[in-house]
């Protein structure tokens, strides 16, 4: 029996390394397959395969609409209450009476807040490349309010036309009465709403990682990279990986205050904080509360302060004079900047009067930059949705192979 026991044990010991080797080769093949599939998906872009990309984009759009329709049907009670409130508001809005003053004020504020919240969501939600709405919209708005405040000596701009157009009040104040804090209070609503929008835009990575952890479904690409990073944490050498691991460790160990610290500074790795919180099942209000406070209050006040100081009257004048001191091309560069600032000052003091017909080339360049960035953003959304549909097809193929 001892001999039989020895003979039984011997094959088991020899089979161990083979099983490990087979496991390693299977993992290697799986990783190579995933890499090849990822390369195939990334090749789906408009400038390489336009017909297939547009076709997959339309199919993914239909799939998303179908999913959203089913989701709304499952939440039909909430949808019904929302539609009922909209119906009551429309009746109140269309009925004449003394309440119309308050209705119009509420409508103006709600639309203004929704505009900035929407821009904030577009900046961070992860659609395509993301639209840098702070540089394109909020930053220029704060800068224009700052320049107008110093020029007019007041922040009490007539409403209307503010905020669509800024003009100086008839009884202008003194420039000395303008302070950084008064300008910050003038743009606080816009800045905080934009910050709240960026906080809302950080929720998809959190929900994606949370759902993948709870259900064990096929994870998203970003979540796959996160899991691989955790597996290879010990051998991480490059700066980017170590920075990602630093964010992950801070969020995991410090919790609320770690998330708050990551959200309160310009942090391109904050998506990783959302994935980390979702992966480790951090409560929703812990994650969203810290993100909202960090982005809508702390970070936005830092960014506001930076823009206001940069575009204060004395700093702008010094910057224009420094441009003129550049050898050879300084004077030719200084002239359009000076003309642009002078034109903006004239607009502030001449309500309803149009400027000269020939626009300053700085305005023309900025408009074209905005147009190009918006077009690239739309193209990146099309590419991203086409790649998402390609991944659906790959997952369907995998499930069919497993069922055979």
C-alpha positions as CSV (number, residue, x, y, z in Angstrom):
1,X,0.0,0.0,0.0
2,X,2.9,2.2,0.7
3,X,4.2,1.5,-2.7
4,X,0.9,2.3,-4.2
5,X,0.7,5.5,-2.2
6,X,4.1,6.5,-3.4
7,X,3.2,5.8,-7.0
8,X,0.0,7.8,-6.6
9,X,1.9,10.8,-5.2
10,X,4.6,10.8,-7.7
11,X,2.5,11.8,-10.8
12,X,0.9,14.6,-8.8
13,X,4.3,16.2,-8.0
14,X,5.4,15.9,-11.6
15,X,2.1,17.4,-12.9
16,X,2.4,20.6,-10.8
17,X,5.1,22.4,-12.9
18,X,3.3,21.4,-16.1
19,X,0.0,22.9,-14.9
20,X,1.8,26.1,-13.9
21,X,3.5,26.2,-17.3
22,X,0.1,25.6,-19.1
23,X,-1.4,28.3,-16.9
24,X,1.3,30.8,-17.8
25,X,1.1,30.0,-21.5
26,X,-2.7,30.4,-21.4
27,X,-2.4,33.8,-19.7
28,X,0.2,34.8,-22.3
29,X,-2.1,33.8,-25.1
30,X,-5.0,35.6,-23.5
31,X,-2.9,38.8,-23.1
32,X,-1.7,38.6,-26.7
33,X,-5.3,38.2,-27.9
34,X,-6.5,41.1,-25.8
35,X,-3.6,43.3,-27.1
36,X,-4.5,42.3,-30.7
37,X,-8.2,43.1,-30.2
38,X,-7.3,46.4,-28.6
39,X,-5.1,47.3,-31.6
40,X,-8.0,46.4,-34.0
41,X,-10.4,48.6,-32.0
42,X,-8.0,51.5,-31.9
43,X,-7.6,51.3,-35.7
44,X,-11.3,52.3,-36.0
45,X,-10.9,56.0,-36.6
46,X,-12.5,58.3,-39.2
47,X,-9.3,59.1,-41.0
48,X,-8.4,55.4,-41.5
49,X,-11.6,53.5,-41.9
50,X,-14.3,56.1,-42.3
51,X,-17.2,53.9,-43.6
52,X,-16.8,51.2,-40.9
53,X,-16.3,53.8,-38.2
54,X,-19.5,55.7,-39.0
55,X,-21.4,52.4,-39.4
56,X,-20.3,51.2,-35.9
57,X,-21.0,54.6,-34.5
58,X,-24.6,54.6,-35.7
59,X,-25.1,51.0,-34.4
60,X,-23.6,51.9,-31.0
61,X,-25.9,55.0,-30.9
62,X,-29.0,52.7,-31.5
63,X,-27.8,50.3,-28.8
64,X,-27.3,53.1,-26.3
65,X,-30.8,54.5,-27.1
66,X,-32.3,51.1,-26.6
67,X,-30.5,50.7,-23.2
68,X,-31.5,54.1,-22.0
69,X,-35.1,53.4,-23.1
70,X,-35.2,50.2,-21.0
71,X,-33.6,52.0,-18.1
72,X,-36.2,54.8,-18.2
73,X,-39.0,52.2,-18.5
74,X,-37.7,50.5,-15.3
75,X,-37.7,53.9,-13.6
76,X,-41.0,54.9,-15.0
77,X,-42.3,56.2,-11.7
78,X,-39.5,58.7,-11.4
79,X,-40.0,59.6,-15.1
80,X,-43.7,60.2,-14.5
81,X,-43.0,62.5,-11.5
82,X,-40.5,64.4,-13.6
83,X,-42.9,64.9,-16.5
84,X,-45.6,65.9,-14.1
85,X,-43.4,68.6,-12.6
86,X,-42.4,69.8,-16.1
87,X,-46.1,70.0,-17.0
88,X,-47.0,72.0,-13.9
89,X,-44.0,74.3,-14.5
90,X,-45.1,74.9,-18.2
91,X,-48.6,75.8,-17.0
92,X,-47.1,78.2,-14.4
93,X,-44.8,79.6,-17.1
94,X,-47.5,80.3,-19.6
95,X,-50.1,81.8,-17.2
96,X,-50.0,85.6,-16.8
97,X,-49.8,87.1,-13.4
98,X,-47.6,88.8,-10.8
99,X,-45.6,85.6,-10.4
100,X,-44.1,86.0,-13.9
101,X,-41.3,88.1,-12.4
102,X,-40.1,85.3,-10.2
103,X,-40.6,82.7,-12.9
104,X,-38.5,84.6,-15.4
105,X,-35.8,85.1,-12.8
106,X,-35.8,81.4,-11.9
107,X,-35.7,80.5,-15.6
108,X,-32.7,82.7,-16.2
109,X,-30.8,81.4,-13.2
110,X,-31.6,77.7,-13.9
111,X,-30.6,77.9,-17.6
112,X,-27.4,79.8,-16.7
113,X,-26.5,77.2,-14.0
114,X,-27.3,74.3,-16.4
115,X,-25.1,75.9,-19.1
116,X,-22.1,75.9,-16.8
117,X,-22.8,72.5,-15.3
118,X,-23.1,71.0,-18.8
119,X,-19.8,72.5,-19.8
120,X,-18.2,71.1,-16.7
121,X,-19.6,67.6,-17.5
122,X,-18.2,67.8,-21.0
123,X,-14.8,68.7,-19.6
124,X,-14.5,65.6,-17.5
125,X,-17.0,62.9,-18.5
126,X,-14.6,61.1,-20.7
127,X,-16.5,61.4,-24.0
128,X,-13.8,61.1,-26.6
129,X,-10.9,63.2,-25.6
130,X,-12.9,65.5,-23.4
131,X,-13.6,69.2,-24.2
132,X,-11.4,71.6,-22.4
133,X,-14.2,74.0,-21.4
134,X,-12.2,75.8,-18.8
135,X,-9.8,77.1,-21.3
136,X,-12.4,77.7,-24.0
137,X,-15.3,79.2,-21.9
138,X,-14.9,79.7,-18.1
139,X,-11.4,81.1,-18.2
140,X,-12.2,83.7,-20.9
141,X,-15.4,84.6,-19.0
142,X,-13.5,85.2,-15.8
143,X,-10.8,87.2,-17.7
144,X,-13.4,89.4,-19.4
145,X,-15.2,90.1,-16.1
146,X,-11.8,91.0,-14.5
147,X,-10.8,93.3,-17.3
148,X,-14.2,95.0,-17.3
149,X,-14.2,95.4,-13.5
150,X,-10.9,97.3,-13.6
151,X,-12.0,99.4,-16.6
152,X,-15.5,100.3,-15.3
153,X,-14.4,100.6,-11.6
154,X,-17.5,98.5,-10.7
155,X,-18.9,95.0,-11.0
156,X,-22.5,96.1,-11.1
157,X,-22.9,95.5,-14.8
158,X,-26.4,96.2,-16.1
159,X,-28.6,93.0,-16.4
160,X,-29.5,92.6,-19.2
161,X,-27.3,92.5,-21.3
162,X,-25.0,90.9,-18.7
163,X,-23.9,88.0,-18.8
164,X,-24.4,87.9,-22.6
165,X,-22.6,91.2,-22.9
166,X,-20.6,93.3,-20.4
167,X,-21.1,97.1,-20.5
168,X,-20.1,99.6,-17.8
169,X,-22.8,101.1,-15.6
170,X,-23.7,104.7,-16.2
171,X,-22.5,105.7,-12.7
172,X,-19.1,104.0,-12.8
173,X,-17.2,103.6,-9.5
174,X,-13.6,104.1,-8.6
175,X,-10.9,101.6,-9.7
176,X,-9.6,101.5,-6.2
177,X,-12.8,100.0,-5.0
178,X,-12.3,96.9,-7.1
179,X,-10.6,94.0,-5.2
180,X,-9.8,90.4,-6.1
181,X,-12.4,89.2,-3.7
182,X,-15.2,91.3,-5.2
183,X,-14.4,89.9,-8.7
184,X,-14.3,86.4,-7.2
185,X,-17.8,86.9,-5.8
186,X,-19.0,88.1,-9.2
187,X,-18.0,84.9,-11.0
188,X,-18.6,82.5,-8.0
189,X,-21.9,81.0,-9.3
190,X,-20.5,80.2,-12.8
191,X,-17.2,78.8,-11.4
192,X,-19.0,76.6,-8.8
193,X,-21.5,75.3,-11.3
194,X,-18.7,74.4,-13.7
195,X,-16.8,72.7,-10.8
196,X,-20.0,70.7,-9.9
197,X,-20.3,69.6,-13.5
198,X,-16.7,68.3,-13.5
199,X,-17.5,66.4,-10.3
200,X,-20.6,64.8,-11.9
201,X,-18.4,63.9,-14.9
202,X,-16.1,61.8,-12.7
203,X,-19.0,59.4,-11.8
204,X,-18.8,57.1,-14.8
205,X,-15.4,55.6,-13.9
206,X,-16.6,55.0,-10.3
207,X,-19.8,53.3,-11.4
208,X,-18.0,51.2,-14.1
209,X,-15.4,49.9,-11.6
210,X,-18.0,49.3,-8.9
211,X,-20.3,47.3,-11.3
212,X,-17.3,45.3,-12.6
213,X,-16.2,44.4,-9.0
214,X,-19.7,43.4,-7.8
215,X,-20.9,41.5,-10.9
216,X,-17.7,40.1,-12.2
217,X,-18.7,41.1,-15.8
218,X,-16.1,41.8,-18.5
219,X,-14.4,45.0,-17.4
220,X,-13.8,48.2,-19.3
221,X,-10.3,48.9,-20.8
222,X,-9.4,51.4,-18.1
223,X,-10.4,49.0,-15.4
224,X,-8.4,46.2,-17.0
225,X,-5.3,48.5,-17.0
226,X,-6.0,49.3,-13.3
227,X,-6.1,45.6,-12.4
228,X,-2.9,45.0,-14.3
229,X,-1.3,47.9,-12.5
230,X,-2.2,46.5,-9.2
231,X,-0.8,43.1,-10.2
232,X,2.5,44.7,-11.3
233,X,2.7,47.2,-8.4
234,X,5.9,45.7,-6.9
235,X,8.0,46.1,-10.1
236,X,6.8,49.5,-11.1
237,X,9.7,51.7,-12.1
238,X,8.4,54.5,-14.5
239,X,7.2,57.8,-13.1
240,X,3.7,57.6,-14.5
241,X,3.0,54.2,-13.0
242,X,4.4,55.2,-9.6
243,X,2.2,58.4,-9.7
244,X,-0.9,56.3,-10.4
245,X,0.0,53.9,-7.6
246,X,0.5,57.0,-5.3
247,X,-3.0,58.2,-6.1
248,X,-4.4,54.7,-5.6
249,X,-2.7,54.2,-2.2
250,X,-3.8,57.7,-1.0
251,X,-7.4,57.2,-1.9
252,X,-7.5,53.6,-0.5
253,X,-5.8,54.4,2.8
254,X,-6.8,58.0,3.6
255,X,-10.4,57.7,2.3
256,X,-12.5,60.9,2.2
257,X,-9.6,63.2,2.8
258,X,-7.5,61.4,0.2
259,X,-10.2,61.8,-2.4
260,X,-10.6,65.5,-1.3
261,X,-6.8,66.1,-1.7
262,X,-6.8,64.5,-5.2
263,X,-9.9,66.5,-6.3
264,X,-8.7,69.9,-5.0
265,X,-5.7,70.2,-7.3
266,X,-5.4,70.0,-11.1
267,X,-4.9,66.2,-11.4
268,X,-4.9,64.4,-14.7
269,X,-4.9,61.1,-12.9
270,X,-8.2,61.7,-11.0
271,X,-10.0,59.1,-13.2
272,X,-7.9,56.6,-11.4
273,X,-9.3,57.8,-8.1
274,X,-12.8,57.1,-9.3
275,X,-11.8,53.6,-10.5
276,X,-10.1,53.0,-7.2
277,X,-13.1,54.0,-5.2
278,X,-15.4,51.9,-7.3
279,X,-13.0,48.9,-7.1
280,X,-12.8,49.0,-3.3
281,X,-16.5,49.7,-3.0
282,X,-16.1,53.1,-1.3
283,X,-19.6,54.5,-0.5
284,X,-21.1,56.7,-3.2
285,X,-21.6,59.8,-1.0
286,X,-18.0,59.5,0.4
287,X,-16.6,59.6,-3.1
288,X,-19.0,62.2,-4.6
289,X,-19.1,64.4,-1.5
290,X,-15.3,64.7,-1.4
291,X,-15.1,65.2,-5.2
292,X,-17.8,67.9,-5.2
293,X,-16.2,69.8,-2.3
294,X,-12.7,69.5,-3.9
295,X,-13.7,70.5,-7.4
296,X,-16.6,72.9,-7.0
297,X,-15.2,74.8,-4.0
298,X,-11.5,74.4,-3.3
299,X,-10.1,73.8,-6.8
300,X,-12.4,76.4,-8.4
301,X,-11.3,79.1,-6.0
302,X,-7.7,78.4,-6.8
303,X,-8.3,78.6,-10.5
304,X,-10.4,81.7,-10.2
305,X,-7.7,83.4,-8.2
306,X,-5.0,82.5,-10.8
307,X,-7.1,83.9,-13.7
308,X,-8.1,87.1,-11.9
309,X,-4.5,87.8,-10.9
310,X,-3.2,87.0,-14.3
311,X,-5.7,89.4,-16.0
312,X,-5.7,92.2,-13.5
313,X,-5.1,95.6,-15.2
314,X,-1.4,96.1,-14.1
315,X,-0.4,92.6,-15.0
316,X,-2.0,92.8,-18.5
317,X,-0.3,96.1,-19.2
318,X,3.1,94.7,-18.1
319,X,2.6,91.6,-20.3
320,X,1.7,93.8,-23.4
321,X,4.8,96.0,-22.7
322,X,7.0,92.9,-22.4
323,X,5.7,91.6,-25.8
324,X,6.9,94.9,-27.3
325,X,10.4,94.4,-25.9
326,X,10.9,91.2,-27.9
327,X,13.7,91.8,-30.4
328,X,12.8,92.2,-34.1
329,X,9.1,91.1,-34.0
330,X,8.1,92.7,-30.6
331,X,6.5,95.8,-32.1
332,X,4.5,93.9,-34.7
333,X,3.2,91.5,-32.1
334,X,2.4,94.2,-29.6
335,X,0.2,96.2,-31.9
336,X,-2.7,93.7,-32.3
337,X,-2.7,93.0,-28.6
338,X,-3.0,96.7,-27.9
339,X,-5.7,97.2,-30.5
340,X,-7.6,94.2,-29.1
341,X,-7.5,95.6,-25.5
342,X,-8.5,99.1,-26.7
343,X,-11.4,97.6,-28.7
344,X,-12.7,95.7,-25.7
345,X,-12.5,98.9,-23.5
346,X,-14.5,100.8,-26.2
347,X,-17.2,98.1,-26.2
348,X,-17.6,98.4,-22.4
349,X,-18.4,102.2,-22.7
350,X,-20.5,102.1,-25.9
351,X,-23.6,99.9,-25.3
352,X,-25.3,98.8,-28.5
353,X,-22.7,100.3,-30.8
354,X,-20.8,97.9,-33.0
355,X,-17.0,98.1,-33.4
356,X,-15.2,98.5,-36.6
357,X,-16.0,96.1,-39.4
358,X,-12.5,94.6,-39.6
359,X,-12.1,92.2,-36.6
360,X,-8.9,91.9,-34.8
361,X,-7.0,88.9,-35.9
362,X,-6.6,87.7,-32.3
363,X,-10.4,87.3,-32.0
364,X,-10.5,85.5,-35.4
365,X,-7.7,83.1,-34.3
366,X,-9.4,82.3,-31.0
367,X,-12.8,81.6,-32.7
368,X,-11.0,79.2,-35.1
369,X,-9.2,77.5,-32.3
370,X,-12.5,76.9,-30.5
371,X,-14.1,75.6,-33.7
372,X,-11.2,73.2,-34.3
373,X,-11.2,71.9,-30.7
374,X,-15.0,71.3,-30.8
375,X,-14.8,69.5,-34.1
376,X,-12.0,67.3,-32.8
377,X,-14.0,66.6,-29.7
378,X,-17.0,65.5,-31.9
379,X,-14.7,63.3,-34.0
380,X,-13.2,61.7,-30.9
381,X,-16.7,60.9,-29.7
382,X,-17.5,59.2,-33.0
383,X,-14.3,57.2,-32.8
384,X,-14.9,56.2,-29.2
385,X,-18.4,55.0,-29.8
386,X,-17.3,53.0,-32.8
387,X,-14.6,51.3,-30.8
388,X,-17.2,50.5,-28.1
389,X,-19.3,48.7,-30.6
390,X,-16.3,46.8,-31.9
391,X,-15.7,45.7,-28.3
392,X,-19.3,44.5,-28.1
393,X,-18.8,42.3,-31.1
394,X,-15.6,40.9,-29.7
395,X,-17.3,40.1,-26.4
396,X,-20.2,38.4,-28.3
397,X,-17.6,36.3,-30.2
398,X,-16.0,35.3,-26.9
399,X,-19.3,34.2,-25.4
400,X,-20.1,32.2,-28.5
401,X,-16.8,30.4,-28.3
402,X,-17.3,29.6,-24.6
403,X,-20.7,28.1,-25.3
404,X,-19.4,25.8,-28.0
